[in-house]
Each structure stands twice: as C-alpha cells, then as structure tokens.
Amino acid sequence: MKRNKLMILLGAGMLLVSSCGKEFLQKLPQGELSEPQVGNKDGVEGALMGAYSIMNGNVSGTWGNYASAPSQWVFGEMASDNAHKGSELTDQTPMNMIENFTSISTNDNLSTQWQVYFEGVLRCNNTLKLLANDQSGPKEISAERAKEIQGEAKMLRAHYYFYLWRVFRNVPIITEEIATAEEAAKIPNDKDVLPLIEEDLKFAIENLPTTKINDEFGRMDKNAAKAYLGKLYLYQKKYAQALTLFKEVMAGKDLVSMPYWNNFDVTKENGPEAVVVSKHAINSNGAADNSNVGDMLSGLYGTSPVGCCGFYQPTIDLVNAFQVDANGLPLSPSAYRAKPYLSDLQNPTASYVLDVSLKFDPRLDHTVGRRGVSYLDYGIMPGNAWIRDAKYAGPFVGIKTMIPQSQFATNAAPGENYLTGLDVNVIRLADVWLMAAECEVEAGNLAGALKLVNDVRKRAATLAPKKTGTGANAAAYNVKPYPAFANQDAARTAVRTERRLELALEGHRFFDLVRWGVAKSVLESYSAFEGQYLPSYKGLVFGAKSEYWPIPQVEIDRSNGVLKPN
C-alpha cells in the first residue's frame, strides 16, 4: 500500500480550537510529495492531520460517502429495526440490499466503506513511517511529542480497523512495517485484526494526555482511548476489563446534569459528553469536504427548508418503542405493537389530527420528526410535504442530523443546507454509561446497573416538551426511573431497551443486536410487524452470514485472489 510517492493530505480536516470556537478544518489541496519532503516536523504533523481527516468518512468531494459516514447509518441503523433507507424504492437500490440482507460483493456501499477506511489505515501508517524517519535522524520532533503522535495515529488506526471489522470481519492487517504496495497485496485476510486494535488502543492509553492536545477538541486523548478499548472488550464479552475502563472514563462526571440536546446542537459542541468525535465544518470559502458529508442524504425533502434528500427515515417500530406505560416505563415490543401509532400513514389528508394523549418518552420528539409536532425552528412538521414516499418508507423523518435554519448561513454549505458542520459522536458519555450498565448486569451487580440506567432516564425526564401548532404538548410525555430490576434477565432487557431509546439513529443498533446474539429473532419479528404497514419490509430473512457483509469483489480482483470472500 506504499508507493514511491506518498499521497499526503496536509492540514486536513479535524479539530476545534477552544479559543476561537470553530474548527480549523481548512483543507489544503491534495498533493504528491516525496518522502524526504514530508519527513520533517511539519510533514509529520500534516500527515497526522490527513489521517484525522478520514474521520468524516470522506477522501474527496461531497457526494457518495454515505456508506462510510462516521454515523454508520447505512450499516448500523438502516440494517436494523431503527431506520429505513427512505427516499423511493428505485433510488440508491444497492442500499435496499444492505437493508434486506441480500447484498452481493459488487454492492458499491461495500467498496466505499472498504476503500475509505483503508485509506485511513494507510494514512495512519504513513504518519508512523514519517515519524520513525524523523526520530532516526535529526529529531525535529521532541520525544514527548513523538509518543503523542504515535498514540494519535495508532488510535485512529484502531478506529478505522474497528469500523472495517464490524462490517467485514475478515480484513487484511496492514501496518507501518509493510514496506511496499507489492508486499501489502500479498497479505491475506485470514488473521484476526482485534489483537492489533487492542494493542493500538493500549498504546494510546499509555501515551496520550488526559487533556486535548493544544485544546483541540477533535484530538484523541487518554479517556477516548479508554472508552474505545472498553468498547472493544465489550464486543468480546470481556465485561470485567471493560467495566474497569468505563468507570475510569465516568469518574467525577455527572451525566444527569449534561443537556441531552447539546449532543446534536451545532452551536454547543465540544461539551463534556463528547468522548470520541468526528469533527465537521464548512470551510471559510464555503467548501464542504470537511462537513458531515456522510449524512447529507438524511436531509428533509420537498417543501422543507433543507429540500434534499429524503433518506434515512425512522421505522414505525422505533417510533412505537418510545411508548411508555402509566409508570413512565417502556412497553415491550408485543405491547406497543398491539396498538401502534402510525401518524398520518393511513390518513394523510388535511383532516388528520395529532393525538396528544398518547404516552411517549420525550426523547421520541428529539429523535423523530412527526406530523403536527414542532421541528427545530422549521415550524410544524407537515407530513408528506417533507417526505418522498411515505407509503414506501413511512411517515417519519429524523432530527439528530439536522441543524436549525438560523444556522444555515454559518454552518451549512451555500445553497446546500443538507451539508452541515454538525459533528458526529462516535462515542458519547451516555453510550459509556450504558455500556458500563451492561457490564454490571453481566457481573450480577443489578443495583449498579439500575443506577446507571436511571441516570440516563432521569436526564431524559428534563427534556422540554415539543409543541403542536396550538402550543399544547405534542404528547403525554412521561419517563421515570426503574424502581428495581426483578432479576438479571429483566435488567438485561432494560439496558438493551435503554440503548435503543437513548442512542437511536446514532449508528449502534445493528451492531448491538449482532453482539447480543439476537439479530435474527429481533429483525425477523420486526419485519413481520413493519411489513403489515410498509410492504417493502415484509419477509426479511436473516441468514447464517447476515451478521457481516461480503468482501468487495473489486478488492478481491485487485488482490489476484489473495483476499478470500466471506
């Protein structure tokens, strides 16, 4: 994967300087520089910035990065019971195959994910090579800073490999020790990459500072590395090791007091809940390469202030999962499916009236846009006027990827309000809280799990109610703490439900279902329910190999058969 000429993206996208309050995501043109030219302090730091720039899932341009979005909405949400592809049946049809588990190896979403994140791995490796050259010569970079650069590059590499592993499982292990492209091409995908990810994260924990380098909020730090290693251990069911790390990340922090919506407010980013973040910005010249390009399709359609593109719609099942009982606790799937709320799906006429007596967790209307309810500063969501085909993908739209109209001038690309500077949290503190709760359940500490889950729910109870056009509350909002967990199974169900509600449409759901071992039962049951109202989603079959996707055929061909298909 190394050429005689290194392709280094200098000064590329990331990071926030706290003193000025805005990213220095000012991407310089991509140029071809020889190794001696970049083998100095500025070259190494520039190469590191190039490695960070892949965090937003974009190598160049703006269109076409959907499958590599840092939110992982295509694989993490659209493939789950949380979201539909949206738009129309005939639009972006390869995505349909991701959603219904019929994808073949030529699907362009697979090659996008593979190529973008291996580009990230390559840039991390190049950074480490250039740093090694500096340290073996005049040493323009101090030993202390050299360890930090190694920690940043290795943690980024761990992140990129983790994303590749979750989607493909079997990937070739390419490190900075691989000297040439010819050597890299001979590496098969028959080794487990998780030990390398673990090794990289442990190095990052040992060598990164506890505070952000230069106060730049997009940087990796010790806490971010601890959270990520804990997440890796959780996926491996190493609960005790994961819990130790999560407790260190949570120490001294009060989640309940942290405003929930700050996680999705472009004017209030960089708060204490942001642990691992993909930083985004619109450049000063209006260019959007460093923006949240992967989520651009989720912009609202039609007469909405955004105008494009109508993808990434919440499912009917997700919306109804926010239903609560008289005690403010979640209903079971069988209970909420017995009498589902469908908005105006069956009555899209002007006569539709929102039922404000329905009992919902208030996080619903901070996650989903539905007819008759206020939506950011756009006004009341009108229903089909903002949706491309409600009969195909349902009557709901997402909120978490959108910014207010009042921010279009400064945080959206000129004339393209679906390209924004809104950051994406790869790991946020509530995620850590609930991962720790999961570990406590598996350790049999139900009281510890109860406190953590209830912290998340207590914060949810502080959310301001969304309103109707008349100023009334849009639902009978109610969310209360659990009084107790009757047993380990009840606690496990509560934690898993809370992850769905709190982290809905943030890229976790499908991967959670897979690691819990319940993907087949949950998704086929969901399909039977959803298909009653949206026929395109009926009859889903989750097969023996549906937990991950095919190796892209183009990569198998390029490797001359060294890479083996899944």
N, C-alpha and C positions, 0 to 999 in steps of 0.2 A: 504494500500500500504506500510505500515511499518511492518518490520519483527523484531524479537528479535535481529537479527544481521543486521547491516546496511551495504549495499554494497556501499562503498565509493571509488571513483576513485581519488587517490591522485595525486596532481601535474599535472592534466590533461590539455588537450590542449587549449591554447589560447595565446594571448598577445605578445606584442613586447616591448623589452627594447630598448629605443632610443639610449642609449649609445653604444650598441654593434650592433644594426641594424639587429638583427634576433630574431625570436620567441624563447621563452624558452619552446617550445612545446615538452618537453621531458617526455613522459607519463611513469609513473611507473606502475608496474603490478597491476592489479585489485586484491584487497584482501578483505577478510571478517574481519571486525574489530568490536568489541563490542562497544556499545555507550560510556562507560567510557573511552575507549582508544582514541576516537576521540573527546571527549568532552573537548578539550583544545584549545589553540590558534592555534597550528599547525594543529590540526584536523579540526577545523572550516575553516581555510584558505584552507586546502586541499579539504574539501568538496565543498567549493565555486569554486575551480578550476575544480572539477569534474562536477559542474553544467555548467560552461562555456564550458566545452569540448563537450557538446551536440550541441553547435552552428554549428558544421560542419556536423550535421546530422548522426553521427556515434557513435555507442556504442562500437563496437569492430570489428576488421578485416578491410577489404577494399571493397570487392565485396558486392553488394546487397543493397547499401544505396541510390539508385537513386531517389526513391520517397521522401526521407527525405532530399535531398540536400538543403542546405541553399538558393541556387538559385531558388528552387521550379520550376525547368524547366518542370517536369512531369505535375504538375497541373497548373502552372501559364503561361506556354508558349506552351507546347505540346497540351494542351486542347484548345488553342486559334487559331487565324488565323496567328500566327507568326512562328510556328515550327511544324515539323512532328517528329514522333518517330524516323524515319530514319531506318538505317540498312536494314533488309529484312522483308517481310510480316510475315514470320514464326518465327522471332526472338523476344523473350520477348512479346509474344502475349497478356498477360494481359494489357500491355501498350496500345495496339490497342484499347482496350475497354475504357480506360481513354480518349483517343484521340477522339473517336467517340460517347462518352456518352452512352455506353451500359454496363458499368461496373456493376458487381454484388458484393454482400457483401463478397465473398470469394477471391476477387482480392488481390494478395499479395502486390501490391503497397499501398493499403489502410491500411493494417495491419502494413506495415513498417512505414508509416507516423504516425500512431496512437502510436505504441509502442515506437518509438524513442523519439517523443516529449513528451509523458507522462513520459518517463524516465527522460527527462529534468525537468519536473514539480516535479517529485519525488526528484530529487537531490536538487532542489531549496528548497523544503520543509524540507529535511533533514538538509540542511545548516541552515535554520532558527531555527529548533529544537535544533541543537547543540549549536547555538549561544545563544539561550534562556537559555540553561543549564549553559553555561559559565557565563552569566550575573546574574544568580540567585545564583551563588557560589562565588568562589574566584575572579572572574572577571580578567582573564589574558588579556582580550581584553579591550582596553580603550572604554569609552562611545562614543567618536567621531568615532573610527574605527567601533564600533558595528553598528552605524547608517549607515555607508557606506556599510558594509556587507549586512545589511538588504536591502538597496537600490539596491545594485547589484543583490542580489538574487531575489528580487521582480520584478526588471525589466526583468531579464532573464525569470522568470516565466510568466510575461506578454507576452514576445516574443513567448515563446513556446505555450502558450494558444492561442495567436492570429493566429499562423500558424495552430493550430488544428481547431479553429473556422472557418477560411476561407474555409477549406476543408470539415469539417463535420457539422458545425453549432451547433449541439446538443451534447455537451460533458459534462461528469460529472465534478463537481467542487470539486477538491481535494486540500485542503490547509494543512498547517503545523499543524492545530488544529485537524486533523484526527489522532487518536492515533494508530489504528491497521489496518491490512490488512482486517480483517473481517468487520470493520466499513466502510472502503473505498468501499468494494464490495457491500455495501447496498445503495450507493449513485446513484440515477438515473440521467439520462441526460435530465432532464426536466426543468432546470433553465438556464437563460441567463448568460453566462460567461463574457459578456462585462463589467458589473459593476466591477467585480473583476480585470479585466485587467486595467480598468481606475483607480481604487483605487491603484493598484500596481505602475502604472506609475506616479501618483501624488505623492506617497511616494518617488519614486526615484528622482523626480524633487526637492523635498524639502530637500533631504538628501544626494544627490551625489554632488561632487565638480564640478566646471566648467572645471577643467583640469583633465587629465588622472591620475588615481592613480598610483604612482610610475613611471610615464611617460610610462606606458604600454599601447600601442595603442589599444589593443583589449578590454580594460575595458569599461564598461558602465559609462557615465557621465551625467551631467545635460542637456547638449544640445541634447545628444542622446535620453534622456527620453522625452524632449520637442518635438522633431521631431516625436517620436513614438506616443506620446499622440495626437499630431496634426493629424497624420495619422489615428488613431482610430476615432477621431472626424470627419474626412473627410468621412470615411466609414459610419458614422451615419448621414451625411449631416448637421453636426453642424459647418457650414462654418465659422462663426464669431469666435468661440472659437478656431478652428483650425488655422485660419489666424493669430491670436494673437501669438500663439506659433511658427508658421513658421517664422514670422517676427523677433522674438527673436533669432531664430537659424540663420537666414540670416544676422543679423545686423553686419555691419562692414566687410562683406565679398564681394569679387569681383569675381563672377563665371567666367566672361569672361576671366580673366587672368589665370585661372587654367587650365593646359593642360588636354585636354579630355582623351588622351590615358593613362595618369598616373593611371586612374582607373582600367586598365587592364594590367599594366606592373608590373611584379613580382619584378622588381628592384626599383620601385618608389612608393611603397605602403605607407600608413600612411600619405598621403597628406591632405590638408585642406578640400578636398571634401568628405573624408571618415567620415560618421556620425555614422552609426551602421554597424559593420563589423564582419564577421566570419573569424577569423584568421586561417591561414593554414601554415603548414611547413612540410618538410621532416626531420625526426629525424636524429641526428648525426650518428646513426647506420644504416641509410637507411630505417628504418621502415616508413610506410606511413599512419598509423592510423590517424594521425593528419593532413593529406593532404586534398586536395579538392576532397575527395573520391566520393561525390555525383555526380560530373560532369565528372567522368572518362570515361563514355561511349561516351562522345562527342568528344573523340579523333578521329583524322582523320584515315582513313582506308588505306589498300593496300600499295602502294609504298611511302606513306607519311612518313616523319621522325618519326611520332608518331606510326603509324601502327595498332592502335586499338582505337575505336571500331566501329565507323561509325554511331552513333546515333545522335539525336538532330540536324536535318537539317532544315535550314530556308525554309519557304514556298516561292513559286513563288509569292504569293500575297504580302508578306512582302518585298521582293526584289523590286517589282514594286512600292510599296508605297514610295520608295525613289526617284521616278521620280519627276522632277520639270518642271515648265513652263519657259518661256523666262525670267520671272522676278525672277527666283530662288525660287519660292514658290511651295509648294506641290500640286500635282494634286489630284483631287477627285478620289475615287475608280472607278467610272464609266469611268473616263478619262484614268487612267493608265491601266485599264483592256481592254480598246478598242484596244490597240496595245501593248500587253505585251512583255517584254524582257524575253526570255526563255533560254538564254545562248546556250549551245550546246545540249539541250534536244532532239531537232528534227534533229540534225546533229552532232552526237558525233564522227565523223570521223576526220582524221588528217587535212582535208581541212577547218575545222571551222576557221573563222577569227573573232576576237573580234571587235565589232563596237564601236569605241572610240568616236563617235559623239553623243552618247546617253547622255541626260542631267540628271545627278544624283546629289543628295545631297551627299557630300563627306563622310558622316557617313556610307553610304552603304558599302564601301570597308574597313571600320574599324569595321564592324559588320559581314559581309558576305564574304566568300571566293568564288570566281567565276573563271571560266576557263579564262586563259590569263592574269590574274592580279597577281601582286606580293603579297605574303602571308608571313607576318613576315620576318624571314630570311631563309625561306624554299625554296625560288625561286618562279617561276611562277606556279600558281595552274594549274595542267594539265587536270582537269576534272574528268572523270570516274575512272582514276587510283587511286584517293583518296576517291572514293565513293563506297559503297557496291552494291547498286541497284538504279541507277538514275531513271529508269522507274517507280520505286515504290515510292520513296520519293523525287525525284527531283535532279537537278544538282548543288545544292549549299551546302556549309558547313559553320559552324560558326567559329568565330575568338576569341571572347571575353573570352573563357575559355582556350585558348591555351597559351603556353609560347614559346619564341624563342628557337631554337636549342642550341644557345650559353648558355642557362641557364639550359640545361638538367643535367649537371654534378652536379650542386649545388641545383637545385630546382625541380628535378624530382626523383622518386624512381629508383634505379639502374635497368636498363632493362625494366622499365615500365614507359615510358615517358608520359603516359596518367594520371599518378598520380603525381600531382604537388603541390607546395607550394603557388599557386596563391590564394590570398584572394578573398572573395565574399562580395560585398557591399549589405547589406540588405536594407539600406537607404543611398543614397549619396546626395550631396548637390543639384545637378541638379534635382533630384526627389523632394526635398523640394521646390525648385524654381517653379516647375511645379504644385505641389500640392497647393502652395500659389496662383499661377495664376488661378487655378481652383476656389479657394475660391473667388478671386477678381471678376471673371466672375459672379459667383452666387450672389455676392453682388451688381452687376451692375457697378463695377468700371472697365470699359473696358480699360481705359488708364493704370491703374495699371497692369492689366493682359497683355497688349501689351508689356510693358517694360520687364516684367519677361520672357515672351516667346521669345522676341527678344534678351535678354541676352543669352539665350541658343543657338539661331540661330547664333548670332554674334560669339560665340566661335566656333561653327561648321565650320564657314567660314575660321577659321585659320588652319584647319587641312591640313596637307601636302597631296598632291595628291598621290594616288597609281599609280604605273607604269606598263607598259607592258614590254615584253621581249626586246623591242627595245628602251626602255627609254621614250616612249611617255606617256602622261597622259592616264589613263585607261578609262576615260570618260570626257565629257564636264562638269566638276564639277561646281556647282553653288548653293549657298544657300544665301538667302538675308532676311533681316528683313521684317516683315509685315509693310506696310505703315500705316495701320489703320484697326480696326475691324468695319465693317459696322453696326453690331448690336450684341446683346447678343448671338444669335444662331451661327453667324459666329465666334465669339470669342470662344464659347464653342467647336466648331468643330476644330478650330486652336489649342487650348490647348490639346484636346484629340489626335489629329494627332501628335503633338509635343511629347507627352508622348510616343507614339508608336515608333517614329523615334529615340528619344534620349535614351530610356530605352529598346530598342528591345533586346530580349533574356536575360533579367535580372530578369525574374520571375514575372512581374507585369501585363501583358496584360490580361489574362483571368479574374483576379480579378477586374481589371478596368472595363472591359466590363460588368461584373455582377453588380457592384455597380452603374454603369451608367444606368442600366436597358435596355441595348441594345444588350445583348449577343445573344439572339435568332435571331434577324434580321441581325446582323453583321456576325455571324458564318454560318448561312444558306446561306446567299448571297455569302460569301467566298467559301463555299463548292461547290456551283454551278459553280463558276469561276474556282477554283483549279481542280475540277473534270474533266474539259474539257481536262486537260493535264496529270493529275495523277488520273486515275480512282478509285483508292482505297479511295479517299477522296470525292467522289461524293455521294450525297444523305444524308448528315448529317441531323439529326433531333434533334433539341434542345428542350427537353421536359420540362414539368412544374417543374420537380425536378432536372433538369440538372445543377442548379446553385451550388450544392454541392453534395457530394458523400455519398454512403451508409456507415453506421457504420459497421466496420469489423465483420463478423459473429463470428470469433473466440473470440472477446471481448464480444459479446452478450452471447455466450455459457458460457464463464468463469464467467459472472455475474449472471448466472442462471436466465436470463430473466429480470434482473433489468434494464439493458440498453435496450432502445427501438429503433428499427430500424428507419432509416429515410424513 
